[in-house]
Amino acid sequence: MRDEVEERYIFPQTLTEQKRLIGIPLDEAFVGLTPPCIGIYFNQSLAGLIVGLLFWFALTHFKKGKGTSWLFNMCYWHLPGLNSQFKVLPESCRRLWLK
């Protein structure tokens, strides 16, 4: 009975455990694999590979071992406010509350 439950469900070790693709977090895999795929489509596979590696190294440099949620928070606070799906959140320039 216990083996059936373990096969049916996946239990993460921690609550913040990320899904991974071949050992790489999904955000890094997306950033690193998208340019080579586009390069292969346009017959520029070497350029796509180089751009993908540069984007991947830049992303890992900005994250510095922190999680994906940290990167999303950094983008929210430091990038200009755009139309987002969260209509009730204040813009990042108005993050200080006055009493």
N, C-alpha and C positions, 0 to 999 in steps of 0.2 A: 504494500500500500504506500509506504513512504517513497519508494523508488518512482512510483507513478506520479506522485506530487512533484518530486524534484525534476522529473522530465517535462512536466507540463508547464511549470513556472520557472522563471529565471530570477534568482534572488541576488541583488547587487551586494557587494561587500560593504559599501557605504552609501549614504543617501546621495552623495554628489558624484557617484561613479558615472562616467560618460560612456556612451556607446562608442565603439571603436571600429575602424575599418583597417584590417591587417595591422593592428597595434597602434594606429594613428588616430587621434581624436577626429571626429567628423568634420569640425570646422577646418582643421589643418589639411585633412584629406581633400576637402572641397576646394580650398585655395590652391593646393599643390597639384591637383589633378585636372582642374578645369582648363588652364592654359595649354597643357600638352594635348588635351582632346581637341581643343579649338585649332591648335597648330597642325594636328594630324588631318583635320577636316580641310584646312586650306593649304595642305602640302608644305607646311613650314614646321615640321616636327622638332627640329633642333631649336628654333627660336621659341616655340611653345614650351619646350622642356626647360630652357634657360629662364624664361619669364616665370614659369611655375616654380622653379627652385628659388628664384629671387623673392617671389611672393611668400613662399613657405618659410624661408629664412627670416623675412621681415616680420611675419606673423609670430613665429616662435620667439623672436627678439622682443617684440612688444609684450607678449604674454609672460615671458620669463618664468615659466613654471607655474603660473597661476592658471586658474580655470577659465573656461569659456565665459562664464557669467561675469568675471572680472573684466573681460574685454568688452562685453556688451555695456557694462556700467561705464567704462572709460569712454566709449563712443557716445553714450548719452550725455555725459557731463562736458565733454570737450569738443564735440563736433557741433556745427550750427544746427539749430532746431529746424527740422523738416516736418512735413505732414507725416504723422505716424499713426499707427493703429490705436495708440493710447490717447484718446481725446481728453481724458480727465487729468492727466499728469501735467504739472506745470512745466514750462520750458526750463532748460537748464540754467539760463541766465537769471531766473527768478527762484532760485533754490533756497535762498535765505528768507526765513520767515521773520516778520517783524511782530513785536508784541504790542 
